[in-house]
Amino acid sequence: MNGIKKRLGKAKGNWIDEIPMVLCSYRTTLRTSTLETPFSLTYGTEAMLPVEVKIGTPRTSCTDEEANSQDLRLNLDTLEERRKKASIRQAAYKRAAERYYNQRVREKAFRAGEYMLRKSEASQAQP
C-alpha cells in the first residue's frame, strides 16, 4: 500500500493515468503472508502484463491453444487447494507477527494508590 501511495503521490494531478498501472502491479505482486498474488488466488492462473500482450513475448507467441485451455482447467481444479494453503500460510504469518509483538510488549499492572501520568484535560473539573 505504501508503494501505491508513493506512486500516486508523485503523479500529483495525473493520478487517474497512473491507477491502471498501479492496480496491475498490486494484483501481480506476491504477498509475503500467502506467497501468492491476489490475481492467482482469484482466477487460478498468473496474470500477463499488458506489455507482454502488446509486444509479444515467447510466453504469448509460443502457445498451443489446446494445451493452454487444458492447463487452465487444471489450474481451476487445484484453485481451492491453493487457496487453503494460502489461508494456512497467512494464519501462520499472523501467529508469527503476534509472537514477535508479544515478546516486546511489557505488561504493566497498576494498583490503587499508585501515581501515573495522564492528560491534563482529564484532571480538569467540568462546570
N, C-alpha and C positions, 0 to 999 in steps of 0.2 A: 504494500500500500504506500510506503514511503516513496518508492520509485515512481509510482503513478503520480503522487502529489508533486514530486520534483519535476517530472516531465511536463505536467500540465502547468506548473508554476512558471517554468521557463517560456512556455508558449504565450503567456500573457493573453492577448486578445484573440489569438488564433487557436485557442484550445479546442474548438469544435473540429478543426482539421486534424488534431492530434489524437482524438478519442479513439478512432478505429485502430490505430497502430498500438496505442497503449492497451486497449482491451485485448487485442490479439496477443500481445506479449504476456499479459496477465494470464490468459487462458492456456498458453502453451509453455508456461514455466513450471518446473517441478516444485511441488510444495515439500518443505522439509518434514512436515508431520506425516504425510501419507506416501511420499516418494512417487507420487503420480501427478499428472497435470489435471486440472479441472475438466478440460475438454475430453481427455481419455476416460475419465470416470463417468462422464455424461454419455458420450457417444460410443465408447468401446474401442476407439482407434485414435492414433495420433493425428494431430492436425497438420495440414500442409500450409505453409506460409504463402501469402499472396504472391510473393516474388517467385516462389517455386512454380506456381501455376503459370504466371505470365512469361517467364524466361524459358522455362522448360529444362528441368534438370534430369539427370538419369533416373531419379526416383519417379518422375512423371512420364518420361518418354519411353521407358522400358517396362511398361506394364502390360500384363496379359489380363484382359477383361474377365475371362472365366476364372482364372486363379485369384484375381483381386476380389471378385464377388464371393468366392468360396472362403477366402481369408476373412472378409468382413463378417460373414455368417459365423465363422469360428470365434472371432473376437466378441460378437454379441452373445454367443453361448457361454463364454467364460467371463462375461462382464460382471455378473453377480458375485462370482468368486473373487475377482479383483477388488470389487467394492468392499467385500467383507474383510479382505486382507488389509485394505487401506484403512478401514474402520479400526481394526485391531492395532495397526501401527500408530494411528492417531491417538488411541487411548493410551498406548504405551508412552508416546511422546508427552502427553499431558501428565501422566504419572511422574515421568522423569522431571518435567518442569516443576511440578508440585513438590517433589522431593528436594530439588535444588533450592526452591524458595523456602521451604520449611526448615532446611538446615541453617539458613542465615537469619531467620527471624528469632528474636529474643523475646521470650514471653515475660511479661511483667504484670504482676498482680498487685493491685492497690488495696490497702487495708484502711479501715475507717480511722481517721485522725492523721493520716499522712498528708504532707503538703505536696502539691503538684502545680504545674503551670497550667493556666487556662486563659482563654481570650479575655481581654478586658471588657468586651461587651457583655459577657456572661455574668460579670460581677456587678454591673451597674444595675441599680434598682429601677424598676419600671414605674412610671407615675400611676 
